[in-house]
């Protein structure tokens, strides 16, 4: 990584990559989008290879994948949603969210991240974290409508009708806080790492990279956990 830093230099901190590589259906494909596609392809390949020969007694990749599933279920989804039934129901969405955010966060630790054209940490970009937060927001309220029908709207006027403005503001603040928290932490980590690489590329970044490994996991955990809690709150009265 140090050789890449010396060859390319350190990008200006706070400058979001806007390099457009090509257009697809009229939409610009930038560095973060290319990185997202690459990460999704890697995750897909890992899952396919680990599950292509499923066995009753798991071995190798299947064993590691099942261990990951159990950790997500027992460590995040069941505590957040309050029941194993709900955890299983929302596992495809929430587990996908967790894995994507974790892979995106960890991409900042790879050689050339945020330096090589076409390789930018997705979650260090506000547009990406905002999109994830909007998806979480929509999923929460769609789940609420599915569970309660039109009666779901009653929770906006509880405990009284005068709470309507505050309840609406609270619901809008949730995705905003999700997006800003994830973006701010990962962007800050990228900035610190790039500065350290520019001064002492061989020694200083190592402890920071170890620390950022923990932070990347923590941020994926928090985002997924809060999304699960919001979904549980929107659907709790139906069960």
ZANUTI-563177 format. One record per residue (C-alpha): y, z, x; residue in one letter. Coordinates in steps of 0.02 Angstrom, whole numbers, plus 50000, padded with zeros to 5 digits. Layout:
<nodes>
YZXA;...
</nodes>
This chain:
<nodes>
500005000050000X;501195003950142X;501084986150206X;501594979650036X;503064991650032X;503684986050202X;503464967750159X;504264967849988X;505454982549998X;505734995649865X;506414989449697X;507984997149632X;507565013349542X;507895012149356X;507804993249352X;506534987449224X;505554971849268X;506124957149163X;505274943249259X;504534930949136X;502984921649196X;502724910749043X;502954910448854X;501554912348728X;501944907748547X;503784909448588X;503574926848663X;503994930748844X;502524936848950X;503184949049081X;502434959649221X;501994974249109X;501144962848983X;500084954749119X;499604971949182X;499134977449006X;498014962348985X;497214965649153X;496884983949112X;496154979648941X;495004966749023X;494404979449151X;494064992649017X;493154979848910X;492064974449057X;491644992549100X;491134996248920X;490094980348904X;489184983249069X;488875001549028X;488174997948854X;487254981448874X;485574990248896X;485675006048792X;484255018248817X;483705033848724X;483875043548886X;485535037848960X;485615032749142X;486965026549259X;488475018849173X;487845023348999X;487715041549051X;489495041649118X;490145033048962X;489285045248845X;489975059748948X;491725052348927X;491465050648739X;490915068748725X;492415074748826X;493615065148715X;492765071248556X;492595089548605X;494155091148711X;495435081448609X;494915074848439X;493985089348360X;495325102248409X;496715090548351X;495945084648187X;495065100848143X;493345093948102X;491975083448179X;491965072048026X;493785067448049X;493545065848236X;492175052948209X;493225043648080X;494735041748193X;493795040748358X;493955021648379X;495855022348363X;496225038448457X;494955035548596X;495645018048623X;497395025348629X;496875038448757X;495935026248870X;497345013448868X;498685026348909X;497605034149045X;497225017349125X;499065012449115X;499615028849194X;498355027349335X;498845009449372X;500385016449461X;499235023349596X;498485006349640X;499114996749793X;500544985249748X;500974993549583X;502794990149536X;502994980049695X;501934964549674X;502584952149543X;501534953349386X;500964971249421X;502004984749335X;501445001349262X;501494997849073X;501905015749021X;503405016249138X;504235003949019X;505065010848862X;504604995748757X;502754999048787X;502815017748750X;503895014248596X;502595001848533X;501225014748557X;502265027848465X;502605015948320X;500745012148305X;500395030948301X;501775033348172X;501125019548057X;499325025248074X;499815042948026X;500695037947866X;499435024547817X;498085037847835X;499115049447726X;499265036247589X;497405032347599X;496985050847583X;498235055447446X;498835039347366X;500645039447305X;500555058447298X;500735058247487X;502605056047463X;502695073647391X;502595081247564X;504335074247601X;505095085947469X;504175101847516X;504525116047497X;506005109547394X;506895093147359X;508355098647468X;507205097447620X;507035078647599X;508335073847732X;507635086247858X;505845080947826X;506295062647850X;507205066548013X;505695076548072X;504525061948039X;505675049948132X;505865061648280X;503995062148308X;503755044248370X;505395045448465X;504805060748558X;503095052948592X;503885037348665X;505215046048770X;504035059548837X;502745046948899X;504045034848966X;505095048149052X;503635056249142X;502805040249203X;504455031949249X;504935047449346X;503275047449438X;503475029049483X;505225032149548X;504705046949656X;503195037649724X;504215022249770X;505515032949860X;504175042149957X;503325025850004X;504955018850069X;505225033550189X;503505039450246X;502215027450176X;500705034750267X;500825053550240X;502015059750106X;501355049649955X;499585057049966X;499935074249887X;501085066049760X;499715053849711X;498485068249687X;499775077249579X;500155061549480X;498295059449445X;498345075949352X;500005071749267X;499345054749210X;497855063149127X;498975076449050X;500165063748973X;498725053748897X;498005069948830X;499665075548752X;500035058848670X;498285057548595X;498215075848544X;499885075248454X;499415059148365X;497825067548307X;498795082748247X;499995071748150X;498545062448067X;497705078948025X;499305085247944X;499485069347841X;497695069847776X;497265088347769X;497505091147581X;496285077447533X;494815086447608X;
</nodes>
